Amino acid sequence: MTKFSVGNLLAAFTAILAGTFFPPVRYPTSVMPDDIIVDFIVVGSGSTGSVVAGRLAEISEWDVLVLEAGGQPPAFAKVPFLHFGTDFTNTSYVNYYKKRPQKYSEQFAKNIGGLYMRGKVIGGSGTINQMMYHRGIPQDYENWATQGNPGWDYKTVLKYFKKTEDYQGPLKSRDAPFRAFGGPIGVEKVSWKPPVCRVAIRAGEEMGLAEVDYNTDTTIGSAIFQLTTKNRERVTTADAFLLPGLRRRNLKLQINSQVIKILMDAENRAIGVKYVHKNKVRK
Ligand SMILES: Cc1cc2nc3c(=O)[nH]c(=O)nc-3n(C[C@H](O)[C@H](O)[C@H](O)COP(=O)(O)OP(=O)(O)OC[C@H]3O[C@@H](n4cnc5c(N)ncnc54)[C@H](O)[C@@H]3O)c2cc1C
């Protein structure tokens, strides 16, 4: 059950304001007949499923169906730092899993009672997450490539990071080769720096840790978070890839549809799915 706290109260107030002043994004949805034949079924419209579905549907000869267990996102999903995963602990937009208390890690999560959450909504966990944008450490990509994974070296993945982003933060000339504009995912720096952040960054500088753009090849230093937002609103991969794709005739999204089984043929190839929609098992 949701516990009372100033944070919860503020979150509820912001949710009401968001719902009042901003219309929620409505994704076009369909209800497919049984035994419909498509080229691809994507299970889940989360961070990954949305990109996969949107990109597959760029091939106009392929019919793509996305089955999503959750429903339409609420208006307040657009509001940055309204973490409805953690601020509201009984929402239908989230699947909650109980986990064992951790001795060393995740001490910050003690107050949410060891709950592990995942989005159950269009956009998946990308609709409920904290939107921090961090590409990772270049050296890790190099290590993966040298371990026999072609295409995972930093130079190759950088091309795709740049292709997807629309960076709206301040930019130093040394960082420019790593950043790009005009892609589908907005990336912004948190614009409001509370005094404690400014002090922490100054303290870092005194210790020789310069303020850096950590989404470049310089990942040691201090920095303010970068977020996946555009004009201060959350951007999910569902906004960036699925929604534009749904304007195509060959991509359909069916919501409130929980896949329960992947159907295989005699050669162990996936040929369909069984799912529950409105309390009925369908395929
Ligand atoms: C509270 C929270 C905060 C986070 N903060 C950050 C952050 O700041 N920065 C960051 O980079 N990452 C963050 N993450 C992690 C990040 O959001 C996830 O790693 C990412 O979204 C996972 O993507 P995914 O496609 O694997 O799964 P999801 O995005 O969770 O998508 C899975 C989708 O599949 C649907 N689904 C599942 N099972 C079925 C089924 N059987 N049938 C039909 N549909 C199904 C679900 O409803 C969901 O929509 C956070 C995650 C959470 C939960």
PDBQT file of the ligand as one rigid body, heavy atoms in Angstrom, charges set to zero:
ROOT
HETATM    1  C1  LIG A 301      12.260   2.349 -11.245  1.00  0.00    +0.000 C 
HETATM    2  C2  LIG A 301      13.310   2.174 -12.335  1.00  0.00    +0.000 A 
HETATM    3  C3  LIG A 301      14.257   3.178 -12.543  1.00  0.00    +0.000 A 
HETATM    4  C4  LIG A 301      15.218   3.036 -13.556  1.00  0.00    +0.000 A 
HETATM    5  N1  LIG A 301      16.068   4.076 -13.825  1.00  0.00    +0.000 NA
HETATM    6  C5  LIG A 301      16.894   4.002 -14.910  1.00  0.00    +0.000 A 
HETATM    7  C6  LIG A 301      17.682   5.122 -15.308  1.00  0.00    +0.000 A 
HETATM    8  O1  LIG A 301      17.617   6.185 -14.719  1.00  0.00    +0.000 OA
HETATM    9  N2  LIG A 301      18.489   4.981 -16.398  1.00  0.00    +0.000 N 
HETATM   10  C7  LIG A 301      18.548   3.806 -17.107  1.00  0.00    +0.000 A 
HETATM   11  O2  LIG A 301      19.308   3.738 -18.101  1.00  0.00    +0.000 OA
HETATM   12  N3  LIG A 301      17.811   2.743 -16.744  1.00  0.00    +0.000 NA
HETATM   13  C8  LIG A 301      16.977   2.821 -15.699  1.00  0.00    +0.000 A 
HETATM   14  N4  LIG A 301      16.190   1.751 -15.365  1.00  0.00    +0.000 N 
HETATM   15  C9  LIG A 301      16.333   0.533 -16.136  1.00  0.00    +0.000 C 
HETATM   16  C10 LIG A 301      15.667   0.606 -17.498  1.00  0.00    +0.000 C 
HETATM   17  O3  LIG A 301      14.450   1.325 -17.465  1.00  0.00    +0.000 OA
HETATM   18  C11 LIG A 301      15.429  -0.833 -17.974  1.00  0.00    +0.000 C 
HETATM   19  O4  LIG A 301      16.665  -1.506 -17.977  1.00  0.00    +0.000 OA
HETATM   20  C12 LIG A 301      14.828  -0.904 -19.352  1.00  0.00    +0.000 C 
HETATM   21  O5  LIG A 301      13.676  -0.091 -19.486  1.00  0.00    +0.000 OA
HETATM   22  C13 LIG A 301      14.478  -2.376 -19.626  1.00  0.00    +0.000 C 
HETATM   23  O6  LIG A 301      13.997  -2.485 -20.927  1.00  0.00    +0.000 OA
HETATM   24  P1  LIG A 301      13.352  -3.838 -21.412  1.00  0.00    +0.000 P 
HETATM   25  O7  LIG A 301      12.895  -3.635 -22.820  1.00  0.00    +0.000 OA
HETATM   26  O8  LIG A 301      14.283  -4.964 -21.126  1.00  0.00    +0.000 OA
HETATM   27  O9  LIG A 301      12.096  -4.083 -20.465  1.00  0.00    +0.000 OA
HETATM   28  P2  LIG A 301      10.860  -3.149 -20.161  1.00  0.00    +0.000 P 
HETATM   29  O10 LIG A 301      11.096  -1.747 -20.619  1.00  0.00    +0.000 OA
HETATM   30  O11 LIG A 301      10.499  -3.355 -18.737  1.00  0.00    +0.000 OA
HETATM   31  O12 LIG A 301       9.722  -3.721 -21.113  1.00  0.00    +0.000 OA
HETATM   32  C14 LIG A 301       9.082  -4.942 -20.930  1.00  0.00    +0.000 C 
HETATM   33  C15 LIG A 301       7.652  -4.770 -21.479  1.00  0.00    +0.000 C 
HETATM   34  O13 LIG A 301       7.123  -6.033 -21.756  1.00  0.00    +0.000 OA
HETATM   35  C16 LIG A 301       5.814  -6.137 -21.213  1.00  0.00    +0.000 C 
HETATM   36  N5  LIG A 301       5.644  -7.560 -20.896  1.00  0.00    +0.000 N 
HETATM   37  C17 LIG A 301       6.360  -8.297 -20.022  1.00  0.00    +0.000 A 
HETATM   38  N6  LIG A 301       5.939  -9.590 -20.050  1.00  0.00    +0.000 NA
HETATM   39  C18 LIG A 301       4.967  -9.635 -20.986  1.00  0.00    +0.000 A 
HETATM   40  C19 LIG A 301       4.136 -10.685 -21.474  1.00  0.00    +0.000 A 
HETATM   41  N7  LIG A 301       4.250 -11.940 -21.001  1.00  0.00    +0.000 N 
HETATM   42  N8  LIG A 301       3.220 -10.388 -22.424  1.00  0.00    +0.000 NA
HETATM   43  C20 LIG A 301       3.100  -9.132 -22.936  1.00  0.00    +0.000 A 
HETATM   44  N9  LIG A 301       3.870  -8.102 -22.495  1.00  0.00    +0.000 NA
HETATM   45  C21 LIG A 301       4.782  -8.352 -21.541  1.00  0.00    +0.000 A 
HETATM   46  C22 LIG A 301       5.827  -5.255 -19.979  1.00  0.00    +0.000 C 
HETATM   47  O14 LIG A 301       4.510  -4.829 -19.640  1.00  0.00    +0.000 OA
HETATM   48  C23 LIG A 301       6.715  -4.097 -20.473  1.00  0.00    +0.000 C 
HETATM   49  O15 LIG A 301       5.959  -3.104 -21.125  1.00  0.00    +0.000 OA
HETATM   50  C24 LIG A 301      15.242   1.852 -14.349  1.00  0.00    +0.000 A 
HETATM   51  C25 LIG A 301      14.287   0.849 -14.133  1.00  0.00    +0.000 A 
HETATM   52  C26 LIG A 301      13.318   1.006 -13.140  1.00  0.00    +0.000 A 
HETATM   53  C27 LIG A 301      12.292  -0.067 -12.956  1.00  0.00    +0.000 C 
ENDROOT
TORSDOF 0
